[in-house]
Amino acid sequence: MNGVEPGDIAFLTTLLPGGAQTDRFVFGCFRVGPKVFLEEGWGYMAESDGTMDIRIPDDVARKLNFWRYFKNKDGSRFWGTGLFRYLQSETTEALLTDLINLLGDREERDILLTALPPGFRKPVRQPPDGGGSFGGGCGGGGESEAHRKLKEYVAAHPEKIGLPKSAVASIEFPYLSGDQVDIKFDVPGGKAAVVEIETIDTLPGAHQCIKYRALLEAASGHPINSGHVEAILVAHKFDGATRTFATNYNIRLVQMVV
């Protein structure tokens, strides 16, 4: 195991039973703790530092074809007998970017973002040339328990985010575009609110608020930015970038932990 140091990120790959080598995918990752060491009877070993141990959900893992990110020196997509492949830092960053975006609101995403440097999250990447598509787009389904609890609490208690108690919630409200907002509230008096729920990664949610507000205004037959629909972002905490963005684009922030 050459050149592996504490702090390096390791990805684990596998095949489905009977699968072809070209279908090898990434199913887990961890950050290396102590230096590589030799263990008698086993060989060279690397241990995790415990900060970003992830078993990637199956539906996400199968979109992370290893050969999209790495090719052998001869250009082949074959594992052979070698146990390890060594990635450049740019490749590691690209793989983590896709993984974070594919995870959506799941707990594994929050684990990664907590362990990585602040501001790591990058815009969604287009699959590299020749790498194939992500099969349904680079956007994750599913959600963490923390996200689900906060969403359901807000839907049941609109007064906690400054809306009338009589506001009527629709969870995962769908649009004709195929998008869906975490919660849509119908507010007495004929107005409405769209509420996006985040936990620790809030800036993407602020961008989504703009989209969901505009989509609901259009669906209701009102001009964009008419004031008919309020955009609200609820999260456990907010960073400075999100606060600035929300101020500039008239998004109300509500900090809440359930």
Secondary structure, 3 states (H helix, E strand, C coil): CCCCCCCCEEEEEECCCCCCHHHCEEEEEEEECCCCEEECCCEEECCECCCCCEECCHHHHCCCEHHHCCCCCCCCCCCCCCCCCCCCHHHHHHHHHHHHHHHCECHHHHHHHHHCCCCCCCCCCCCCCCCCCCCCCCCCCCECHHHHHHHHHHHHCHHHHCCCCCCEEEEEEECCCCCEEEEEEEECCCEEEEEEECCCCCHHHHHHHHHHHHHHHHHCCCCCCCCCEEEEEEECCCCHHHHHHHHHCCCEEEECCC
